[in-house]
Amino acid sequence: MSENSIDIALVQETYLKPNRPKACSIAGYVQLRTDRTYSSKGGTALYYRRSLHCGPINIPPLTNMEATGCRLAMTDHSTLVIVSVYLPSPKRLLRRDLRALFALGDAVILFGDFNCKT
C-alpha cells in the first residue's frame, strides 16, 4: 500500500475472526477491525498509515450494519470520522443505523458495501 501512497484503506467482507488477531496486518499501518463473531464471512477493517494522527472510535450498536471507524485529526481542518461499513445483502438499509453513524461527528465519511437495491 505504501508503494501506491495509500494513507487509508477501508475493507468490507474481511472474513477475519478474533482467533487470528494478527491476520492481514500490513507493515507501517495500523489495522482496526470488527470481526463477525456470530457466523461466517462478513466483517470490516480499516488500515491507516502509522504517521497519521488517527485513532479508533467506538461504533454504536447497529441493527443491520457492520462497521469499523477512526477519527482523523488534520492540521487547519476539523476532525474527520471515517467509517468502513458493510450491509449484508439480505438486510435492509435502516435510517437508524445511518443516524447512529452520522452522529459520530460533524464530518463523517461512510465508505463501503451497502448492497443497496432499487
Sequence and secondary structure as in RCSB ss.txt:
>XXXX:A:sequence
MSENSIDIALVQETYLKPNRPKACSIAGYVQLRTDRTYSSKGGTALYYRRSLHCGPINIPPLTNMEATGCRLAMT
DHSTLVIVSVYLPSPKRLLRRDLRALFALGDAVILFGDFNCKT
>XXXX:A:secstr
 GGGT  EEEEE     TT TTTT  TTEEEEEE   SSSS  EEEEEETTS EEE      SS EEEEEEE  T
TS  EEEEEEE  TTS   HHHHHHHHTT SSEEEEEE     
